[in-house]
Amino acid sequence: MSAGDAAERREQLVSLYKEVSSCTKCPLYETRTKAVFGAGNADADLMFVGEAPGAEEDRQGLPFVGRAGQLLNQMLEEIGLSREDVFICNVLKSRPPNNRDPLPAEIAACEPYLWEQVRLIEPRVVCTLGNFATKLLTGSQTGITRVHGTPQTHQLGGRTVFILPIFHPAAALRTPAVKEQLRADFATLPALLERALPAPMPSAEELAEAQAGPAVEEPPPPADQLGFFGESAG
């Protein structure tokens, strides 16, 4: 990625931030204090996606700044990373009242912002934190207990990325066994970040072409076609 491209991506990310900050696409804008766009390194190889902002995040306009965020910071430090090395955001950019589950219309309003963040930041690995983000980004209803710690390959924001589902830090705060599992899954991240990304997944058009078989070849031109110098070749 050239410096020019990186600068252009940052400009687009700033424009997206401004759009999210003033978004009124769902009723949550009426009850939020601040939209929570996300924070961190705009060129991060590693991106974390949670569910939605909580009370402290809504107040500060920053993601994962409460107790769950402190645990996330600790886990990052244990593998030699910091918040400045990664990008952290949520599926929803506005806090649902009383931290209730997101509604389908709220997800639909916010989804394009998330895909655009992935496209502009260009991560290699996206960690989904907890059930909600995992089910949305993997497109599967399989719960986090079954899929955590196992990398998957998906198309997100037009990019092929590794998705690593892991437990939400908030769940780890409540249950010591979950915290140890979260730590073990975090320990796999350095090696995953070094893995070569698989080839881009074929598009729907490419799959349709492959199923249709090889294209029919055009018949050879007649022998009396004009030659190179404009004279009859026959």
ABEGO torsion letter per residue (X at the ends): XBAAAAAAAAAAAAAAAAAAAABAABAAAAABABBBAEBEBAABABBBBBABBBAAAAAAGBBGABAAAAAAAAAAAAAGBBAAABBBBBABABBBBGGBBBBAAAAAAAAAAAAAAAAAAGBABBBBBEAAAAAAAAGBABBAAAABGBBBBBBBGGBBBBBBBBBBAAAAAABAAAAAAAAAAAAAAAAAAABBBBBBBBBAAAAAAAAAEBBBBBBBBBAABBBAAGBBAX
